[in-house]
């Protein structure tokens, strides 16, 4: 069976321009990003953004914390090219989100905006542990994903991918909280908000702020 995450990467490479056109100025998550950035102490924090896409979230982080040193990761070459053009003062690296534990440095904050929908449940649990490993003690993690049950997992078309279907995994809030806490990350903020498209409710997003516990190194 082919790796579902790699199927998603192919789709994002093919439709990167459409994704950029839809989400570079998409404001639904601006307040959450701003609030998360306000949690991070200091004017020059080290941030890791996983699944940076065309740099839509990266650019917002830079606007809120101009002195931040940001490393952005993505596995789609076309997305990385767009990101480098949209946010030229950020370091962008091609890397699978599931391989972040190969990094040797740690960060004051990690942002994973809609990364977990392209994981299996086991991969999501491992990913949270890897995020915890890559955070400084008391470092912060931002997670956004889509609410739903295991039965809703499958291939879907999207507003930016035309007829191309992309595999999506949905999560319940209890599952996310349990797996984050198991990884040594305390959930300090959670929010559910509707995703509205063309005036129509599509689904519910989950947004979480987490902090690495002080008893972990």
C-alpha positions as CSV (number, residue, x, y, z in Angstrom):
1,X,0.0,0.0,0.0
2,X,1.4,3.4,-0.9
3,X,2.3,5.9,1.8
4,X,-0.7,8.1,2.2
5,X,1.4,11.1,3.3
6,X,3.3,10.9,0.0
7,X,0.1,10.8,-1.9
8,X,-0.8,14.1,-0.2
9,X,2.6,15.5,-1.1
10,X,2.1,14.7,-4.8
11,X,-1.3,16.6,-4.6
12,X,0.3,19.6,-2.9
13,X,3.0,19.7,-5.5
14,X,0.5,19.7,-8.3
15,X,-1.8,22.2,-6.8
16,X,0.6,24.5,-4.9
17,X,-0.3,27.6,-6.8
18,X,-4.0,27.1,-6.1
19,X,-3.3,26.5,-2.4
20,X,-1.2,29.7,-2.3
21,X,-4.0,31.7,-4.0
22,X,-6.5,30.5,-1.4
23,X,-4.5,30.5,1.8
24,X,-1.8,33.2,1.7
25,X,-4.3,35.9,2.7
26,X,-6.8,33.5,4.5
27,X,-7.6,35.2,7.8
28,X,-9.6,32.5,9.7
29,X,-6.6,31.5,11.8
30,X,-5.0,34.9,12.3
31,X,-6.2,35.5,15.8
32,X,-5.1,32.0,16.9
33,X,-1.6,32.5,15.4
34,X,-1.3,36.0,17.0
35,X,-2.4,34.6,20.4
36,X,0.1,31.7,20.1
37,X,2.9,34.1,19.2
38,X,2.1,36.2,22.3
39,X,2.8,33.1,24.5
40,X,6.4,32.9,23.3
41,X,8.8,34.9,25.5
42,X,11.6,37.0,24.2
43,X,12.1,38.9,20.9
44,X,14.4,36.4,19.2
45,X,13.0,32.9,19.8
46,X,13.9,29.9,17.7
47,X,10.8,28.4,15.9
48,X,10.2,25.3,13.9
49,X,7.3,25.3,11.5
50,X,6.4,21.9,10.2
51,X,4.5,21.6,6.9
52,X,5.1,25.2,6.0
53,X,3.4,25.1,2.6
54,X,3.8,28.3,0.7
55,X,4.7,30.2,3.8
56,X,1.2,31.5,4.7
57,X,1.6,30.8,8.4
58,X,5.3,31.6,8.4
59,X,4.7,35.1,7.1
60,X,2.2,35.7,9.9
61,X,4.6,34.5,12.5
62,X,7.3,36.8,11.1
63,X,4.9,39.7,11.2
64,X,4.2,39.1,14.9
65,X,7.7,38.2,16.0
66,X,10.1,40.0,13.5
67,X,13.2,38.8,15.3
68,X,12.3,35.2,15.4
69,X,14.7,32.7,13.8
70,X,12.4,30.3,11.9
71,X,13.1,27.0,10.2
72,X,10.3,25.9,7.9
73,X,9.9,22.3,6.8
74,X,7.9,20.8,3.9
75,X,8.2,17.7,1.7
76,X,6.6,19.3,-1.4
77,X,9.3,21.0,-3.6
78,X,6.8,23.4,-5.2
79,X,5.5,24.6,-1.8
80,X,9.1,25.2,-0.7
81,X,9.8,27.3,-3.8
82,X,6.8,29.4,-3.1
83,X,7.7,29.8,0.6
84,X,11.2,31.0,-0.2
85,X,9.7,33.6,-2.5
86,X,7.0,34.7,0.0
87,X,9.2,34.8,3.1
88,X,12.8,35.2,1.9
89,X,14.3,35.8,5.4
90,X,13.4,32.3,6.7
91,X,15.3,29.1,6.3
92,X,13.3,26.4,4.5
93,X,14.3,22.8,4.3
94,X,12.9,19.8,2.5
95,X,12.0,17.2,5.2
96,X,9.2,14.7,6.0
97,X,7.3,15.9,9.1
98,X,7.7,12.4,10.4
99,X,11.5,12.7,10.4
100,X,11.9,15.8,12.7
101,X,13.7,13.7,15.3
102,X,16.6,13.6,12.9
103,X,17.2,17.3,13.8
104,X,19.7,17.8,16.5
105,X,18.8,21.3,17.7
106,X,15.9,22.3,19.9
107,X,13.4,25.1,19.6
108,X,11.5,27.5,21.8
109,X,8.3,26.9,19.8
110,X,7.0,24.5,17.1
111,X,4.1,25.2,14.8
112,X,2.2,22.3,13.1
113,X,-0.7,23.9,11.3
114,X,-2.8,21.2,9.6
115,X,0.0,18.6,9.5
116,X,-1.7,15.7,11.3
117,X,-4.5,15.3,8.8
118,X,-2.0,13.5,6.6
119,X,-0.9,11.0,9.3
120,X,-2.2,7.7,10.5
121,X,-3.2,7.7,14.2
122,X,0.0,5.9,15.2
123,X,2.1,8.4,13.2
124,X,0.3,11.3,14.9
125,X,1.1,9.9,18.4
126,X,4.8,9.5,17.4
127,X,4.8,12.9,15.9
128,X,3.7,14.5,19.1
129,X,6.5,12.7,21.0
130,X,9.0,14.0,18.4
131,X,7.7,17.5,18.8
132,X,8.2,17.2,22.6
133,X,11.8,15.9,22.0
134,X,12.6,18.9,19.8
135,X,11.2,21.5,22.3
136,X,13.1,23.3,25.0
137,X,11.7,22.7,28.5
138,X,8.6,25.0,28.8
139,X,8.6,25.4,25.0
140,X,5.4,25.8,23.1
141,X,3.6,23.7,20.4
142,X,0.8,24.9,18.2
143,X,-1.4,22.3,16.6
144,X,-4.4,22.7,14.3
145,X,-6.3,19.9,12.7
146,X,-9.8,18.8,11.7
147,X,-12.4,17.2,14.1
148,X,-14.0,13.9,13.2
149,X,-13.9,10.2,13.9
150,X,-11.8,7.4,12.5
151,X,-14.7,6.3,10.3
152,X,-14.5,9.7,8.5
153,X,-11.0,9.1,7.3
154,X,-10.6,8.8,3.6
155,X,-9.9,10.4,0.2
156,X,-11.6,13.8,-0.6
157,X,-11.4,16.6,-3.1
158,X,-10.7,20.0,-1.7
159,X,-11.4,23.7,-2.6
160,X,-7.9,24.0,-4.1
161,X,-7.2,20.6,-5.6
162,X,-9.9,20.4,-8.3
163,X,-10.7,16.7,-9.0
164,X,-7.6,15.5,-7.2
165,X,-8.5,13.5,-4.1
166,X,-6.3,13.9,-1.0
167,X,-6.2,11.5,2.0
168,X,-7.4,13.0,5.3
169,X,-7.5,11.8,8.8
170,X,-9.8,13.3,11.4
171,X,-9.3,13.5,15.2
172,X,-11.3,13.9,18.3
173,X,-10.2,16.4,21.0
174,X,-9.9,13.6,23.7
175,X,-7.6,11.6,21.5
176,X,-5.4,14.7,20.8
177,X,-5.2,15.7,24.4
178,X,-4.4,12.2,25.6
179,X,-1.6,11.7,23.1
180,X,-0.1,15.2,23.7
181,X,-0.1,14.7,27.4
182,X,1.4,11.2,27.0
183,X,4.3,13.0,25.1
184,X,4.9,15.4,28.0
185,X,3.0,18.3,26.5
186,X,0.3,20.1,28.6
187,X,-2.6,21.5,26.7
188,X,-2.9,25.1,27.9
189,X,-5.5,26.3,25.4
190,X,-8.1,24.6,23.1
191,X,-10.6,25.9,20.7
192,X,-13.0,24.5,18.2
193,X,-14.1,26.7,15.4
194,X,-16.2,26.1,12.2
195,X,-14.6,26.2,8.8
196,X,-17.0,28.1,6.5
197,X,-16.6,28.1,2.8
198,X,-18.8,30.2,0.5
199,X,-21.1,30.7,3.4
200,X,-21.5,27.0,4.1
201,X,-20.4,25.1,7.1
202,X,-17.8,22.4,6.0
203,X,-16.3,21.0,9.1
204,X,-14.9,21.9,12.6
205,X,-11.3,22.8,13.2
206,X,-9.5,22.1,16.5
207,X,-6.7,24.5,17.6
208,X,-4.4,23.7,20.5
209,X,-1.6,25.4,22.4
210,X,0.6,23.1,24.4
211,X,3.6,23.6,26.6
212,X,6.4,21.1,27.4
213,X,6.4,20.1,31.1
214,X,9.1,21.3,33.3
215,X,9.9,17.8,34.6
216,X,11.1,16.8,31.1
217,X,14.5,17.5,29.6
